[in-house]
Amino acid sequence: MPHAYARNKTNGNLNNAEKRLVAAESLRLMKEDAGLSRIEALRRGMSTLDKSRQKPVIDMAHAKWVIPLWEEMAAERDAMNGEAEIPTASASALPENTTIPTIAELSAPAAASADAVLAADSESEGPPEASVPVDGTVRKKTGGQKGSTLVRWNGSERKTVAKGFLKLKADFPDMKDLDCLRKSMQYNLPDHRQRKIVSCKEPWFRATLDEIRAEAEREIHAAREQREAQLRAEQDAIDAAKERETAERLEAERIEQERAEAVEQAVEEYRANASLEELLLLVAKKAAGLMVGSLVETLQTQVLSQLTGVVRTPMSLHMPGVPPIQLEQGEATKPAPRDRLPRVLVIGLMRQQTWELKRAMDGILKLDFIQVEHTGGSSIEEKARNADLVVLMTKFISHQHTAAAKKANSHVVYRNGGVSELKRWLTSWVNGEIALAA
């Protein structure tokens, strides 16, 4: 059905009093019916005027004048102690200079403004108080009864709402700040602790956000300091290990130097005190030893040349009837070669231990060593690839070293004893007294 005022287009614009009357009526209708659209409320509010003064409302773009009036009236209503009735009487042919009383003037007594309420809230740090309406304003009950208690959030509640605001803003960056703040309150506080929020510029909100940001910065700073302390501790451990290695190397060199000097001194003393006959005898023994060594080397060369190109199973020195030493689970080896010195790679010994083992097995094995402190998998693979046997000292290696050794060589064994036990085991392997697999 067409609107009754659809044809009244030439009676002039509405005056200020008429606009306020239409705005008040449409605002009252929207409050009573939440599902009523703004354009329909405005059309119905126009019916408060005489038909001769009613104007067509096509869309909100042609009625922008009403929006500031709505905002003003809503602010006045929120600042009231009680809710004044919005005038609905018809205003017919009101003169241009007629003034319609505001909602605040129609209500008595006037309450503190919204700014005063927010200021009182920002100063309160006490515990939650009695239940109040959801919008948080102080309302006066009908019949002049006393109003309910004002909701004042304590510090914990403020921080909860502010943190919820930051999370919603991060998840939904396009959402308006005021909507985020209101939804944070609805999601995080019980109904009886909710209140009306009219702005994101309230002092308590900004102060709480600053406090949360300061706490986050302190946590980040503490985490950074903890990480730096951890890195310093790790570097100190590395430096300490290097110092220990240097000290052990210097100590071993000192011992070796003292031993060499003692031998040299003993030789000098013997030479100074020995007679000519004893010296000649010593020279003769040395010459005879050299001749025997040369003869043995010649025989070995001749035998090896005769065996060149002949394929045969390596001869075992294991004595029949004596059970071989069994390997542990996951270990495997092969017989030591007889035509040359067996190549053995030992991973995990300290520098002084390598010197001791090398002196003991000199002429029996061709040894190579890797210290694990600053050695990567690539260097282990390169050396293990050319070894007849790889020995892993389990006290000083990691899974990374084990994987690199097994990747390059299938003949790997584990030893967890000291140098003396390792010398005995290698001697047994050279003599063929070790089983070939676990």
Secondary structure, 3 states (H helix, E strand, C coil): CCCCCCCCCCCCCCCHHHHHHHHHHHHHHHHHCCCCCHHHHHHHHHHHECCCCCCCCCCHHHCCCHHHHHHHHHHHHHCECCCCCCCCCCECCCCCCCCCCCHHHHCCCECCCHHHHHHHHHHCCCCCCCCCCCCCCCCCCHHHCCCCCCCCCCHHHHHHHHHHHHHHHHHCCCCCHHHHHHHHHHHHCCHHHCCCCCCCCCHHHHHHHHHHHHHHHHHHHHHHHHHHHHHHHHHHHHHHHHHHHHHHHHHHHHHHHHHHHHHHHHHHHHHHHCCHHHHHHHHHHHHHHHHHHHHHHHHHHHHHHHHCCCCCCCCCCCCCCCCCECCCCCCECCCCCCCCCCEEEEECCCHHHHHHHHHHCCCCCEEEEECCCCCCHHHHHHHHCCCCEEEEECCCCCHHHHHHHHHHCCCEEEECCCHHHHHHHHHHHHCCCECCEC
